[in-house]
């Protein structure tokens, strides 16, 4: 990313919201690469897999998986909510309820924070311990949606050691005010140390997942780059159910670790993960970026 683009990103983060502004850092250190992988069958998590069950390629080269685990590390959950005028009324009340219910699903060692996307980014509350009631009374809906800026700001927070990062965004899928272009948000996703899920209410719910719009394409790219997915839900469905599904999938995911053959060369690394032994739904980040 060019220097001018990073300047815009940092201005978005530092000037629009009180977050820990850092360039995103994917964990590609001397210890190797860590990839979060969801393996499901019939909608349920597949347990008991070992390193020999997975195959993984990095830029087309087959890699040896050094370890596989289902992480029980504390989770840092960022809820990224569209609080524009389009969600005022009943939808806003549903969002408030969903935030409270999601906080109940977290352990005391987990943390949750809430960022609102409006005409500017606003951290409604910073990280607080799981299981405690978040201050949702102050949520108000007005203005437009800075969706891409919100995703960038959340993804730019580098993960803390021995903690895992999950970002769950709820939006109608339209961006109206962002400073950042779509290309910058996609690039940031390649560096992000987080899994990103996006929840979009649309008539028809799951059956509408083939909808193709510029925003939907961008959100698909961002989620896939980080190993997340889009959740298409009916506008009348409880958002809390989608939040709970995203959290449960993250908790039951495997973490694969490997040391790439040769040097960690700069640029984009295309990663492919498979479980050849069965007909599973395998979801993992599509790759990662190494800075030049």
N, C-alpha and C positions, 0 to 999 in steps of 0.2 A: 504494500500500500504506500502511496506517495506521501511525502511529508505534509502537504497541504490537507490531504484527506484525514490524516491522523490529528491534525490541528482541529479540524471540525469535530471529530469524534470527541476529543478531550474537552472542547468547549461545550459540547452537548452534555457530557457527563458532569463536568465541574461547574458549569454555569447554570444548568437546568435542574440538577438534583444533587443532594448531598450524599454521594456514594463514594466508595473507595475506588477512585479513578486510576486504573492501571491498564497498560496494554494487555490484551488477553494472552494467556500463556497456556498452551496445551502441554500436558505432561509427557514430554519426549526428552527425558533426561538420560544421564549415564546409566540409570537402572533399567532403561528400556521404555517400551511403549505400553500404556494401559488402555484397554478398550472395553467399554461397557457394552454387554451383549444381552439382549432379551431373547429367550427361547421359549416359545409357547406352542401348545397343541390344543386345538379346540377351545382357544381362549384362556387356557390355564397354563401357569408356569410349569416348565419341565424341570424337575429336580434331579440331582444325582449325577450330572454330567461331569466328566473329568477332561484333562488336557487332551487325551487321545481321541476324544469325541469331536474335537474341533479341528477344522482346517482354516488357515489364514494366509492370505497373500498380501504383500506390501509392494505396491508398484509392479504387480505381476509375479513377484518372486515368492515362492513358498517359504513360510517362516515356521520355526519351532516354538510352540507355545510352552513357556517355561513354568507357568502356574495358572491355575483357575480357581477362583473363589467366589462365593456369594457374600459380598461385603456386608458386615454389620456395623460399619463405621457410622458415626453421627452424620445426619443429613442437614445441609443448609438449603432450605427451600425458599425460592423467590417466587412469589405470586405477582404476576404482571397483568394488571387489569385495565381494560378499556373502560375509562370513566367519562367518556364523552357524553354529550347530550342525548345520543341515541339510546343509551341504557337507562335513562331516568325513569323513575316510577317503579313498577313491579320488577323489572329486570335488575334494577339496582338493589332492591331488597333481597332478591334471590342471591345476588353476589355477596352481600353482607353475610347472609346465612351460610353460604358455601365456605367463606373464609373462616368463620367460627367453627364449622364442622370439620374442616380440613385440619385446623390447629389441634383439634381433639385427637386426630389420628397419629399425631407426632409424639415421639418419646420425649421425656425431659431433656435428654442429651441432644435432641435435634433442635433446629432453630428455624424460624419462619420470619420473613419480612414481606412487606407489601409496597409495590410501586404502582402508582396510578399514571396512566397515559391520557393526557388531555391536551390542551394547547401548549402545555409544558409538562415535563416529567416531574413527578412529586413523590418523594418517599413518604408514604402515609405513616408507616412506622418501621423502625429498624429491626434488626434481628432480635427476637425474643424467644424464650424457651418454649418448646413444644408442650402442648397440654394446657397452656394458659390462654385465657380469653383475649383475643386481639381487640384493639380499640377501633371497631368498625363504625361506630356511631358518626365519626367525622367524615365518612365517605360521602361525597356529593358528585353528581354527574352534570357536566356542562362542557360546552366548547367542542373542539375537534379531537382527533386522535393522532398522536405522534408514535405510531406503532414501531416503525423501523428504528427510531431513536431509542425507544424503550428497550427493544430487544438488544440493541448494541450496548446500551448502558449496563444491562443485566449481565450480558456475556463477558463484558470486559473485566469483571471482578475475578481476579485470580483466586483459585481455590486455596484454602488453608490446608496445611499438612494434616493427614489423618481425618479429613472430613470430605464428604462427597457433595457435589453441587447439582441441584435440580432446579430448572426454571420451568414454570407452568404459566403460560399466557392465555388469557381469555379475551377474545376480541371478535367483532363481527367481520374481521378480515380486511377492512378498508383503512388505508393510511391517508390522512388528509393534510398533515402538518409537518412531517419529518424533514429535518435538514439533510440527513444522510440519504444517499441513493441506495437502491436495492443492492447494487454490486458490492458496496462497502459492507453492508450487513452480512451478505453471504461470505465475504472474505473473513470477517471477524469470527464467524461460526467455525471456520477451519482452525482457529487458534483457541477457541473457547474451551475452558476446563469445566464444562457442564453439559448435561443432557437437557435438551429443550423440547418440551411438548407444547402444542398450541391447540386450544379448544375454540371451535367456531360453531356458533348456532346457525343452522340453516334449515329451511323447510325440507323435510324428508330425511333429516339426520344422516345416518350412515349411507343411505341409498343415494345421497347427493354428493358423495365423496369424489365423483368424477368431474365435478365442476372445475372448469379451467378459467381462471382470471389471472392477470399479472400478479396480484397480491397473493393468490393461492399458490401460484408457481413459486414465488419467492419464499413463502412460508414453508412449502414442501422442501425446498432446497436447504433452508436453514435447519429444519428439524432433522432431515436425513443426514446432513453433515455431522450433526452431534449425536446421532443415534436415537433421536426422538421420533415423534410422529404427530400427524394432525388427527384430532378427535372431532369428527363431525357429529353434532348433536342437534336434536330438535329444539327449537326455541323454547318450548314449554317443558323440556326435560330438566331435572335438577342438575345444576352445574356442579354441585358437590359430588355427584356420582362420578363425573368425568375427572374431577380433581382426585378423588379416591382411587380411580383406576390408574391414573398416571403415577400416583405415589406407589401403589402396590406393584406396578410393573417395574418401577425403578428399584424398589426394595428387593425384588426377587431376581434381578438381573445378575448375570455373571460378570466378573471382571477378569479379562484375559491379559496376561503380561507376556511380552516377548522382546527379545533384543534383535533388531533388524540385522540381517547379514550385511556386513560392510558398514560404511559411515552413515550417519543420519544426514543425508544430503539435503541441502536447502530446497525449498519449494513445496509443492503439493504432493502428498503421498496418497495414492488411491489404495484403500484397504477393503478386502473382501473376506467376510467370515461366513463359514458354512458348518452345518452339522450333517455330514453325509449319511449317518446311520438311520435317519428317519425323515418323514415328511413334516418338518417343523416350520413354523413361522419364526425366522431368525431376523432380528433387527439389531444392527450395530452401526456406529458412526461410519460414514463412507470414506473417511480419510482424515488427514491432519496436515497442518502446514508447519514447516520449519523455516525460520527466518534466515535470510541471506546475511 
